[in-house]
Amino acid sequence: MTAIRTMTAGLALLLAAACTAPTPPRSEASAAADTACARPQRPTATETATTIDVIEQAYFCILGNYYSGATLDARSLLTTAFAALTQELNRNGRDLPEATMPALTGDRKTDWTAFETAYRKTTDQVPDLRDKLAVATLEALVAALGDNHAAWAHDTKRPPDYHDGDGYGLGLEANVNGPQVQGNPGVALPPLFVTTVQGGAAQAAGLRPGDLIESINGSAPFIDGKPTPAIAALYPRYPEARPVRLRLLRRSTGRRWNATLKPGLYQRDLATLQVVQSKLLDDDIAYVRMRGFAPDSADRVLKAITRLRTGRTLTGVVLDLRGNGGGSPQEAIRLESAFAHGKATAHLCTVDGKCETLRTDDTVPLVNLPLMVLIDRSCASACEHFSSAVKDLRVGQLIGTRTAGVISGPAQPYLLANNTTLNFPTRHHLGPDHEVIDRIGVPPDHHVPLTPKDAATGRDSALTKALTLLHK
């Protein structure tokens, strides 16, 4: 799936550069928005088959509601979608002479009619593949946006015997994580190494933090310093169950070996499921780990600081946002409001530059303590919203590595006729100073990357740097 997204996004950019995008009248976009899709108003019913009518609904839903839908060249969506259809035919050994794409004009409705005619002519020849072809086509249509907050939620199944808190996959995390591979792979840097062993096949095979991953299924994870699609195999999702072959190196001993890991369910450490963890460090420094901007998480962070403050005078706060994949923008605003009042935390903008400013909630009491924030390439979305505000408003210092650059804008859900959900941003995120963060990330004030040696020994150089700065 990651490889498909990478390919289709690249094709979409190529087509957009080659063609001058016609700008449809706003009234046309609005009419499409009114009829194409709607926000979910109730729990989603049972999913039904994806059809060409559902694909049409998604197409006009995007054009009518996506933040750049008014200026988007819709030909890139249709061409990418049809390319995915032909590739799915080929994968099934059923390529057809009828599977050809007509020339497109730039008129959205006319082009859809031409696409639909070609689609039906093709799929009518292979009725047994109709469902599979429809899914591949719609996935590619959404992926053609090249947007890290655009997704089609469908066919969501859990493994048999799944219990809340279980993990599925190989049981490991690497320094290039799953969301990063899908959302902004170009930021990944070699070497590839294990950062955490969570359980499952990785634990059974004896993998340890710091182990270098030299190849995945026989392919190098990096070529000329650039990541390859091979890395995606480290993060299979159910029902993917193909074994993954790894070539590993343990630098501390020089041992090289092969391991074949089969994806499956595993029980995760309950501590890693806690959204907020806290403890008191030496010299009365509050350390708070926040794994996501879930509902009420900002208040949990602030309550943790208050508890650690009781009976003593704190000298600073270390907020650890490493591995924080984001969540609610409102929680990011609320947490930022504990460190600054009367400020803009971000701007949400339309394609024509009209922006809504998101401001601090000045009813939140100020913490009034020096702040150090630990960030890494896994800090994404709402985590980047908070981090950019810390940097721009100068309420603390960022330590670690640049964030993920996965913050296109808050995704909004739209219900399709087959009871699946299309999610994408209706406005684009900019930082407090109107800077672009999406695909770029937030740079740290102090660059302290995690190394294989750090992972192997359990040394936390970023935390050490934070404490050094607080002691000055």
Secondary structure as GFF3:
##gff-version 3
##sequence-region A 1 472
A	DSSP	alpha_helix	2	18	.	.	.	ID=ss1
A	DSSP	alpha_helix	26	36	.	.	.	ID=ss2
A	DSSP	alpha_helix	52	65	.	.	.	ID=ss3
A	DSSP	alpha_helix	74	91	.	.	.	ID=ss4
A	DSSP	alpha_helix	108	123	.	.	.	ID=ss5
A	DSSP	three_ten_helix	127	129	.	.	.	ID=ss6
A	DSSP	alpha_helix	130	143	.	.	.	ID=ss7
A	DSSP	beta_strand	151	153	.	.	.	ID=ss8
A	DSSP	beta_strand	166	169	.	.	.	ID=ss9
A	DSSP	beta_strand	172	174	.	.	.	ID=ss10
A	DSSP	alpha_helix	178	183	.	.	.	ID=ss11
A	DSSP	three_ten_helix	185	187	.	.	.	ID=ss12
A	DSSP	beta_strand	194	197	.	.	.	ID=ss13
A	DSSP	alpha_helix	200	204	.	.	.	ID=ss14
A	DSSP	beta_strand	212	216	.	.	.	ID=ss15
A	DSSP	beta_strand	222	223	.	.	.	ID=ss16
A	DSSP	beta_strand	226	227	.	.	.	ID=ss17
A	DSSP	three_ten_helix	229	234	.	.	.	ID=ss18
A	DSSP	beta_strand	244	250	.	.	.	ID=ss19
A	DSSP	beta_strand	255	261	.	.	.	ID=ss20
A	DSSP	beta_strand	264	267	.	.	.	ID=ss21
A	DSSP	three_ten_helix	270	273	.	.	.	ID=ss22
A	DSSP	beta_strand	276	281	.	.	.	ID=ss23
A	DSSP	beta_strand	285	290	.	.	.	ID=ss24
A	DSSP	alpha_helix	297	309	.	.	.	ID=ss25
A	DSSP	beta_strand	316	320	.	.	.	ID=ss26
A	DSSP	alpha_helix	329	336	.	.	.	ID=ss27
A	DSSP	beta_strand	344	349	.	.	.	ID=ss28
A	DSSP	beta_strand	355	359	.	.	.	ID=ss29
A	DSSP	beta_strand	371	375	.	.	.	ID=ss30
A	DSSP	alpha_helix	382	393	.	.	.	ID=ss31
A	DSSP	beta_strand	397	400	.	.	.	ID=ss32
A	DSSP	beta_strand	411	415	.	.	.	ID=ss33
A	DSSP	beta_strand	421	425	.	.	.	ID=ss34
A	DSSP	beta_strand	428	430	.	.	.	ID=ss35
A	DSSP	beta_strand	446	447	.	.	.	ID=ss36
A	DSSP	alpha_helix	452	457	.	.	.	ID=ss37
A	DSSP	alpha_helix	461	471	.	.	.	ID=ss38
###
